[in-house]
Amino acid sequence: MVHVTLGDRPEFLAGDHTVLRELLHPAKQPVALGYSLAHGTLAPGGRSKWHRLTSSEVYYIIAGRGILTVDDSAVAVEAGATVYVPPGARQSLENSGPTAIEFLCLVDPAWRAEDEDVLE
């Protein structure tokens, strides 16, 4: 068993300029997973940099509200929203609310630096 809490995981600024805490990653923990799982936040008025991954992503919004743009499609997101981002899609998350957006991000296969391209 591997047990982590959000408070146990250090925050870091990701390449897309969201603040992340990596919860589970098969290259860093003894877990038999093909994916990685991170908790993220984005401050009010903030926007993640345009980026794309060779992996697929699933965003689950825990709190806050904003706009998630994937290629040429934009969708309003708020607590309870789940969005699938296909591999290779250009994406950015914008916080349009008065509080931080809080989300979980599942990356499959697991996130690797060489699989991400920050476009700005």
Secondary structure as UniProt FT lines:
FT   HELIX           6..8
FT   STRAND          12..13
FT   TURN            15..16
FT   STRAND          19..24
FT   TURN            26..28
FT   STRAND          36..42
FT   TURN            44..45
FT   STRAND          51..53
FT   STRAND          56..63
FT   STRAND          65..70
FT   TURN            71..72
FT   STRAND          73..78
FT   TURN            79..80
FT   STRAND          82..85
FT   TURN            87..88
FT   STRAND          91..95
FT   STRAND          101..108
FT   HELIX           113..115
FT   STRAND          116..118
//
